[in-house]
Amino acid sequence: MFMKLSVLFVLMTAAVVGMAGEAGAADDYREAVMEMTDGKVLEGWAVVPGWFDSRVLFRASEDAKALRYDARKVRALVFFEGDEEVEMVYAQCDFAVSFTSMKIEYGWVIALKHGAAMLYYQDGAYTDDYLRRKNNVLTMAIFSSNFVRKENGVDFTYFVHREGEKYFRAIPREGFAGVMSKYFKDYPELAARIKQGEEGYTGVDFEAIIEEYNAWRGR
């Protein structure tokens, strides 16, 4: 978790400075690799995108002209912070609870754990910014309270995704057993433990649950 928290503040500061629309100041750019959906890999410098930025500002060198790339054509955007790599993905997300499911347009999330089931996170921007734009205070309150987890004073929202799935599934707090037992139904033993709320298989254990699932898939 230390990597997540330490790098997050660096990236979020950069994202606020480098929101879409401007060409970006020289010190907004960070060393990056951009993997495109057509298989091309571009190495150079990019501005850390804001959560809902639909374009990526990228240049081949520090002195090159900046070009804008459609975020939907970017498979992954990897930044380098010291010895750490931070992978960002432009994803469609699904907030599902026991009574409804809400699809949200594309936004940037950061990879936390790799495997058959990938774990991603961001700082709660979906449940704040998006719903506030919709001017639906009641819906905002419901979804914010159910998906945002506070860690060391910072709000995080987590997502899980498997290859081939269209949407990145937001991990709920309330309704966790019902939503996530269905999500992991291909591993019946794990799904049953989650549904029954066994110790070690509740909403606070989502990272360990994903690790167990990936270990099972990797056998």
N, C-alpha and C positions, 0 to 999 in steps of 0.2 A: 504493500500500500504506500510505502514511502515514495517510490517513484511516481505514483499517480499524483500524490499531493504536491510534491516538490515541483514537478514539471507542469502541473496544471496551472499554477499561478503565473509561471513564465508565459505559457501559451495564451492564457486568458488576457493577460495584459497586452500581449501582441495582437490578439484578435480584436480587442476594443480599439486599438490604434489603427489597425489595418482593415476596418470594415469595408464592404464592397463600395465601388463607385470611384474611389480616388486611385491615382496611379501608385501611391505608396511612397513614402520617404525612403531614403537609402537605408536607414537603420531599421525599417520595418521588415526587411527581407531576411530570411533565415535559410541556411543551407538545407536543401530538400531534394528528395527524389519523388517524382510523380509517375505513377504507373497508370497507364491509360487502358480503357476497356478494349481497345484494339490490339493490345499486347505491347505497344511501344513503352519504353521506359525513358523518361527525361530526367537528366541530372542538372541541377542548377540552384536557383534561389527563389523562394516563394514567400508571399505574405500569409501568415496564419489566418485562415478564413474565420469570420464570425459564424455563429451557429447556423444562420439561415442564408449565408452568402451563396448565391447560385453560380458565381464565377470565382476562378482562382487566378490570382496575379502571379505570374511566373516569368522568370528570365533565365537565359542559359548561363549567364555569368553576372558578376556584380556590376559590370558596366554595360551590359546588353539592354536593349529596349524591352520593357515589360509587355507581355502578351496576356490577354484574358482568355482563359479556357473554361468551357462549359463544365460545371462540376459533375454533371451526370455522365460525362465521358471520362471521368477520373475514377479508376478502380480503387486507388489508395494514394494518400499523400503522406509521405514519411518525412518528419523533421528530425534533426539531430541536435540534441541538447547535451553537450559534453560527451560522455560515454553512452548516453541513453538514446534510443530511437523511439519516437512517438508516432504511431500510425493513426491517421485520421481517415474516416470513411464517410462519404456522403450517402445517407441512408434514408429510406422510408420507414417510419416506425408505427407500431400498433400498440396502443394502450388498452389492454383488455382486462376487465374485471368481471365479476360474476354476473352483472346485470347488463353490460353493454360492451362494445368494442369501438374504439375511436381511432380511425386512421388519420395520421398527420403527414403533411407534406415533408419533403426532404429536409434534412438537417445534418450537421456534422457531428459524429461521435468518435470517441477515442478507444482504440483497442487496449484491453487490459489483460485478457487471457486468450491464448490460442488453442485450437483443438477442433474436434468435430463440432462442438458447440462453442462458438466464440462469445466472449464476454466483452461488452463495450460500456462506456459511461460518458456522461457529460454533466454539466453543473446545474441541471434543473431548468434549462432555458425553455424547453418545450412547455412544461407545465406553467411557466410564468409568462414568457413573451407571447407564445402562440395564442394561448387562451385569452390573454388580456387583449390581444388584437381582435379576437372574436367578441369582445365585450360581454362575455358570459361569466359573471362573477361566481354563480353557483357551481357551474361546471368546473371552473378553475379551482375552486375550493375543494371539490370532491377529488379531482385528479391530482392536484398538488399534494394533498394530504396522503394520498394512497401510493404515490410513486417516488416522492422525494425523500431521501435519507440524509440526515445531517451527520457529518463526520468532521470533528475538529472545527466546528463553526462554518463549514462549507456544505452547501446542498449538492447532492449528487443524484442523478437518475441513471439506472443501470438497464442494459439491454442484452438479450441473448439472440444469437442468430446462427443458423446452420446453412451450409451451402445449398443453393436451390430455393431457399425461402425468399419470398418477395419482400416481406416486412421484417424489421427488427422488433422483437417482442420486448416491450418494457416489463420489467420485473416488479410486480406489485408487492405491497406490504400486506394490506388486508385482501383477502381472497387469494392469497398466495397458493394455498393447497389445491384449490380447484383449478386455477389457471395453469400452474406449473406441472401438476400431475398429468394434465392432458397434454401439455407440451412434450413431456418426456415419456409418453405412453409406449414408445417403441422399446423402452427398458422397463418392463412390467414391475419388477421387484422395486426399483427406485421410485416409480410412479406411486406404488402402493404405500411406501414409507412416507412420501410427501403428502399424499391424500390423508393418511391417518395422523399426520402431524407428529411423527415419532421424534424423539430427541435427536438433534443433529440434522433434522430434515425440515426445519421450519424456515420462515422468511428471512431470518437473520443468518441462515447457513447457506445462502444461495451460491457463494463462491465455492464452498466445499462440495455442494451438490453438483455443480457444473464440472468440477474436477473429477468426481466419481463417475459421472456420465462419460466424460472423455476417456477415462481409463477403461471403462467397459467397451466403448466403441473401438478403442485401440487394441483390444486383445487379438 
